[in-house]
Amino acid sequence: ISALNGANVVNPGGDDMRWYEGAPLLAQLEQIEILSAPSLHELRFPVQYVNRPNLNFRGYSGTLAAGAVEVGTEIRVEPSGKRSTVARIVTNDGELSVAYSGQSVTLTLRDELDISRGDMLVAANSAIEPSSVFTADVVWMHETPLSPGQEYEFKAGTRVVSGRVTRIVYQVDVNTLARSATDALPLNGIARCQIEVTQPLVLDSYQRSPETGSFIFIDKLSNLTVGAGMVVDALNVGHVVWHDMAVDKRLRAERNRQKPSIIWFTGLSGAGKSTVADALERQLFGMGYNTYLLDGDNVRHGLCRDLGFSDLDRQENIRRVGEVAKLMVDVGVITLVSFISPFRNDRQIVRNMVEADEFIEVYVNTPLWVCEKRDPKGLYRKARNGEIQQFTGINSPYEAPESPEVVIDTSAHDLEETVGQLIAALRRHRII
């Protein structure tokens, strides 16, 4: 073929390609038999339009995404969970006794229910439940990269809800299929993501049902479609329910007479994070405050003992510690966290877990040459000799905070002065 001249693309190549006697490319593509995946047999009917031409008729119009529906079928409306029975199946060509996947119909029910566009009708005995948290393979289609925490509209079937990507699990290299960590997904990038939406969606896995297992991202400002996704797994909200307890964070804080918060120390290995955090906790504890210190090395002896030091494992390490720190804040404790935490996005995710005034980022900005000179564990020497790979500051990046609440340099001040600076900062931010 010649893409430049269009030879043998749509039409035969002509005199320049008399030696080729076969059909053009398009004709051959049209003859390829496409094998369709087994379709879902359970009823899935997304409501596209509430049809009410007069007071005597109320129908729900749409296209059957999967399964079949008959007059007399007992259905359940999601996400409300209300139940009824199909009374009529109406089409332009008359009424039907049964309709199948792919047909456009209007259903009427025996009961007057509050159903609107975006609701899903399923069989009354269906095990599917709405999901507000799910994992999906995402293809990004916009020049502005996908960033965790950014709000988008998600359109699945006829339902549109707000939500965000909470975590990019890994990005896939389309050439090698290798997986790698990333904090943003660029144009044409493919990644597995964890997504959270503000209102539940009825989702099947894409493998089970492409029609009810796919969705698109819509930019809230431009209304452009910026990405597409295929559901891998959905967490049923009916299985995991948040229980509001009588004793909450506010009551615990009042009992402790302190403001619960996370004081997050970040910086290079050897910067002095653990030393300063330990000294600060001793000072706060001596002042009568309830505190707890989560240290990077200590946590890897238990909670994160199964993790290595790849970018993906580092992200998971910080996610777990962030969740623990969030629970500590709920307990009413001033929680000090000492981790290298090299990636800016990971720290931002933890910040978003708590209230805006409950997170204090302390950047221990000790110069690299000082950290190398200290080298209490001999790690810098090993990294320079190639014995340790992916060591932060040497052969793995450290992303310095852009707007930390506090910046300290342990090479410029002694420990007592540094702790004094932190106490003053905590008072300034009304933590103590």
C-alpha positions, 0 to 999 in steps of 0.5 A: 500500500501507499499511504501517501498516494492512497494506493490499495488503501480504499481503491486498487493501486492502479498502474503503479501496482499492477503486480498486486492482484489482491483486494485493497486494505479496507475491503480486506478489513471489512471481510474480517470476522470479529469474534464477540465476547460472551455477553452478560445474560443478567438484565442491565437496563440503563434509563436514558429518558423518562417518557411521560407524554401525559398523566396516564403514561410513565415509561422509562426509555433506553437500550438494553445493555445486557440480558433480556426483560419480559412482561412480568419480570421483577426488577430492582432499581439501582442505586435506590434499591426499590423494586417493582414488576415490568408491566409493558414493553413499548416500542415504535412498532408496537408492544413486545412480550420480551426484549433482548440486549441491544433493543431500544424499548420503553418499559412501564412498571406496575408501581409508581417509583421515583426513577430518573435518567442514569438509574439502572434496572436490574433483575430483582435477585441480581447480586450486583450492587452499586460501587463508589470505589473501583479499579480500572485500566485507563487510557488518557487522551488529553495533553494535560496529564491525569493527576490523582486527586483532580476532580472529573466527571465520570460517565458510565452508561447514562449516569454522570457522577463526580469523582477522582483518581485516588491512586495510579497503581502502575503505568504500562509501557505499550512497547514492552508491557512493563509496569512502572510507578508514576504520579501523573499519566501523560497523553496516550498513557495507559495505567491501572488506577483506583477511582472513587466517585461521589455517587455509586455506579452499577458496574460490571467488569469490562471482561464480563460486560463491555457495555456496563464495564466502561466509562469516560472521563469528562473535564469539568471546565471544558466538558471535553472527553479526556480519558476512557476506562475499563473496569477491572474490579468494583467494591460493592458499597453494600459490603463495606459501610462506614459506621458513625460512632458516638465517640468521634474525633472532636470528643476525643480531642476535647478529652485530650485537650489538644488538637489532633494533627499529623506532623510529617517530616520529609527529607533525605536519608541522614537529614536528621528526620528521626532524631528531630522527630524523636526530640520533638515528641519528647518535648511535647510529651513532657508538656503533657500532650498525647503523641505517637511517632511513626518512624520509617525504619520501625514501620518496615519491621511490621506493617510494611515488612512485605514491601521493597524499595521500588517506586511502587512499593514506596508509594504503597509504604506511604499510603499505608502509613498515611492511613495509620496516621489518619486513624491516629488523628481520629484517636485525638493524638498528635502524630509525628511521621518521619519518612523520606517520602520522596514523591510529592504526590504521595505526600499530597495524598496523605495531606488530603486524608485529613482536614486542611489544618491537621497536616503540618509538613516539615521539610528537613532541608539538610544538604545532600553533601552533609547527609553523605558525610554523616551516612550513619548506616553507610548507605550513601557509600553503598549507593555510590559504589553501585551496591544499592539501587534506587537510593533516594538522592543518588539514583532515585529522585527526591521531590522537595516540597513546594510549600511546606509549613516548616523548613529546617536545616539540621546542619545550621542549628543544633538539636535544641534550637531546631526543636525550639523552631518546631515548637514555635511553628506548632504554636503559630499553626495552633496545634499546641 
